[in-house]
Amino acid sequence: FAPGLLAQFRKTQADVRIRLLIDNRDTVSRLLAGNEVDLAIMGRPPATLDATSVAFAPHPLVIVASTEHPLTRRANVAVEDLASETLIVREAGSGTRSAMEEFFRDRSIKPRIGMEMGSNEAIKQAVVAGLGISFISQHTLGLELSAGRLGILKVEGTPVMRRWHIVRHRSKHLTPALAAFWDFVLEFAPAYLRKLA
């Protein structure tokens, strides 16, 4: 959803130069700690970072399958039914991967991980192709859901609700442009994300 937010922000602040980096939680945390990025939008701020963070919107994580998958036709799916499914997951260090591992660990299920990928787009295409199912942010699924290529499985205990946060290192001076973007995210992003869920 970040590119859509940035497009809306550019309509109000056309003269601001923006560089967008999309990476996993570990890398983003390292960049924040090193003061190499101005701010981040992430699922969970790093506990060890001297940071200022504000939660601004719900972040639902869901389990998806190709619409051809038999589980998409079931009204309810037990977590145990997923034990024999092949999972396509984010790489270690990703916040989504950590949330998935916690979800299955809390239910004493050992997931069958078939593939690891560093991109949500690659994961979605692999799931559409029928290579497995995935645990993924619902906010990444708009086009695939509306096109009928992916279906959200109605698994007990899902969606797993997290929160999106905007984060900056506590020492980061807020320039007028950064302050404008920070305020824009807090004001505009909740309604924008409600449309995506």
Residue pairs with C-beta under 8 A, 6 or more apart in sequence:
1 139
1 140
1 189
1 192
1 193
1 196
2 20
2 22
2 41
3 20
4 192
5 184
5 185
5 188
5 189
5 192
6 18
6 20
8 184
8 188
8 192
9 16
9 18
9 180
9 181
9 184
9 188
10 16
10 18
12 180
12 184
13 177
13 180
13 181
13 184
16 177
16 180
16 181
21 28
21 31
21 37
23 31
24 90
24 91
24 93
24 94
24 95
24 118
25 42
25 43
25 44
25 46
25 93
25 94
25 95
25 98
26 93
26 94
27 93
28 37
28 40
28 42
29 46
29 49
31 37
31 40
32 40
32 46
32 49
32 51
32 167
32 168
32 169
33 46
33 49
33 169
35 169
35 171
35 172
38 168
38 172
38 178
39 166
39 167
39 168
39 172
39 178
39 181
39 182
40 166
40 167
40 168
41 164
41 165
41 166
41 167
41 185
42 95
42 164
42 165
42 167
43 59
43 95
43 96
43 99
43 137
43 162
43 163
43 164
43 165
44 95
44 162
44 163
44 165
45 51
45 53
45 165
45 167
49 167
49 169
50 169
50 170
50 171
51 167
51 168
51 169
51 170
52 167
52 168
52 169
52 170
52 172
53 165
53 166
53 167
53 168
54 165
54 166
54 186
55 163
55 164
55 165
56 163
56 164
56 165
56 166
56 185
56 186
56 189
56 190
57 163
57 164
57 189
57 190
57 193
57 194
58 161
58 162
58 163
58 164
58 193
58 197
59 137
59 139
59 161
59 162
59 163
59 164
60 137
60 138
60 139
60 159
60 160
60 161
60 162
60 197
61 96
61 99
61 100
61 103
61 135
61 136
61 137
61 138
61 158
61 159
61 160
61 161
61 162
62 135
62 136
62 137
62 138
62 141
62 152
62 153
62 158
62 159
62 160
63 77
63 82
63 133
63 134
63 135
63 136
63 152
63 153
63 155
63 158
64 124
64 127
64 133
64 134
64 136
64 141
64 144
64 150
64 151
64 152
64 153
65 71
65 72
65 127
65 133
65 150
65 151
65 153
66 72
66 127
66 128
66 129
66 130
66 149
66 150
66 151
67 148
67 149
67 150
67 151
68 130
69 130
69 133
69 151
71 77
71 81
71 85
71 133
71 153
72 151
72 153
74 153
74 154
75 154
76 154
76 156
77 153
77 154
77 155
77 156
78 155
78 156
79 104
79 107
79 109
79 155
79 156
79 157
80 109
82 109
82 111
82 133
82 155
83 109
83 110
83 111
83 112
84 112
85 111
85 112
85 132
85 133
86 112
86 113
86 114
86 115
86 131
86 132
86 133
87 100
87 111
87 112
87 113
87 114
87 132
87 133
87 134
87 135
88 114
88 115
88 116
88 117
88 123
88 126
88 127
88 131
88 132
88 133
88 134
89 96
89 97
89 100
89 111
89 113
89 115
89 116
89 117
89 123
89 134
89 135
90 96
90 97
90 100
90 116
90 117
90 118
90 120
90 123
91 97
91 116
91 117
91 118
92 116
94 118
95 162
96 120
96 135
96 136
96 137
99 135
99 160
99 162
100 111
100 135
103 135
103 157
103 158
103 160
104 110
104 111
107 157
114 131
114 132
115 126
115 131
115 132
117 123
117 126
120 136
120 137
120 140
123 134
123 136
124 134
124 136
124 140
124 141
124 144
124 150
126 132
126 134
127 133
127 134
127 150
128 144
128 149
128 150
133 153
138 152
138 159
138 196
138 197
139 193
139 196
139 197
141 150
141 152
142 196
144 150
145 151
145 152
164 189
164 193
166 182
166 185
166 186
168 174
168 178
168 182
172 178
174 182
